[in-house]
Amino acid sequence: MAAVSSRVLSVSLFGPLLFRYCRAVVPLNLTGATRELLTLLLAHPGVAQRREQLMARLWPEAEPGKARSALTTALWRINKRLE
């Protein structure tokens, strides 16, 4: 019988965005579009997301160049928090 790993990752999307890893709470302190982006990505695991669709959803009023820059920045922030 295989042993159950104690390294379980769980995510709370309601209220403060929290990750629980190995029973430790890891607050990410993400806000606004960055939080919404991470929530969208987590809600659809394994599904490729097109940049254009994410930009249209998160920054519908922004010019394409500004939306692309905002998306790049949001992805960078998420990456830094998860390191």
N, C-alpha and C positions, 0 to 999 in steps of 0.2 A: 504494500500500500504506500502511495506517495505521501510524503510529508506536506502539510499545508504551510506555505510560506507566510511569515509574519510581515513581509514587506508588501503591504496592501496600500494602494493609492486610492483615495476617495476624494471626490470634489463636491463642495457645496456651492450651488449656483444661486441659491436664494439667500437674501441678506448679504452679509459680507462674503466676498468670494474667498473661500478657504480651501486649501489642499490639506489633506491628512495623509501623511506618509509615515509608515512604521509607528503608528499611533501618535505621532507628533503633529500638532497643528502648525501649518505654514501659511500665514496670511500673505497674500500677494499685494494688497494695497493698490489695486488697479482701479481706475475710474473711467467714466465716459466711454468713448468709442473703443479704447484699448480693452476695457473690461468686456464690452459687447462683442468685440472681435474674438477674444478668447472663449467666451461663452458659445459663440457660433461654431467655432472650431471644435470645441469639446462636445457639442450636441450632435455633431456629425463625424464621429471618428472614422478614419480610413477613407473618407470621401475627399477627393481633390476639390479645392475651391478656387475658382478663377478670380484673379486679382480684380478684374473689371467688375465682376458681380459684387465682390466685397466692398469695393470703392463706391459703387452705386448705392449699396445698402447703407453704408456707414457715413458717407459724405456726399449725399445726393446733390447738394447745391454747389459743391466745390468744382473748380476747374480741374480737368484731368491731371495736370501736373501737380497741383496742390493735393489732390486726393491721393495720388500715387505716393507723394512724399509723406503724407499723413499715415498711409498704410505701412510704409517702410518703417516709420518711427514707431508705430504701435507694435509691429512685429518685433522690433529691436527691444522695446520695453518688456514685452512678454518674455522674450528669450533671456534677458538679463535677470528677471525675477525668478525664472525657472532654473537658472544655473546653480 
